């Protein structure tokens, strides 16, 4: 039986090898936080959602496929999972933006200050969803992001949130 620590170590080695082999095809999470265990976006969390966010012009995009255990009821994605997808994807959009704005080589560790999700219609769980996010306001240490979740081109949920860079002493500091 493989221990959780060994499984996480194996997953980290696999992600690191993949990033080295194809750096341009690596998600922001794989490139900058391969050891992250975040439930929504941590590459090292084998039971997490595994969001992979990719810069695309002035926005950051991701595609994600639900499993049956992510459903609220048959055929429909759970609202809490939708919130997690939008939160993590928006957080990475903010971190990437702040990194570029500062001319840094790595993103600052950012956390959610506030966010609000609007569930506009049921999100089907049997096909991939697409996340799109863009920064609409920013300062030196924070960014406000607007994001959408789409299924087959129809927006099913929206989000607006503020994400802030944390300093030494914060529990999340250098988590990636």
Steps between C-alpha positions, in 0.01 A plus 500: 500500500635841401497766773337838427843668528650260245203549267539878520873469437437279196240746367742793546774311313258425216383863473859630515606261223203608284582870546864444406398306188237752382538835678281688250216250550513511879225668698579789732452262792742240360758762410495706821350275770563133424504409871172676581240284671209742452177304447400706197826559318785316671692277260622289794147429628399174336145530638458866407328656201826554311416828330761600242496871411663631179564862394325586174537863397344727762324216677582169666307192391449145622298196402385249759295181497283397795470148634170355626603567862512876422125507434228663709254262336524284187630697206556829687822637647500586873496875580785468751720342233408787265603748769833323551572493127431874465691590819820310418502600134440866587772488767754377243387767257573763766836347599613483137392859436683627810813310397499658153422847638795478741736357238561202730604149397256330734152597614436625850302272725146635486190420700133579459395818678141483380304345219143457394364231271177526307353168388308601189370159389570132568843390376496162324758261643533265205715724282802724555456850640710798396621767741597849386638768729644848461628770731271804506678705770840471663748659736852406600384219730143419399288430196127480439402228257180423311451143384247282322430129489354376172352176376482460123533876453226592751603689814364310798679685783690824555736623768659824612771491763790687652828316555791632705871419521595384850807587703734295720316378809177422315421125505484489119829685445725301263248219475617466145 
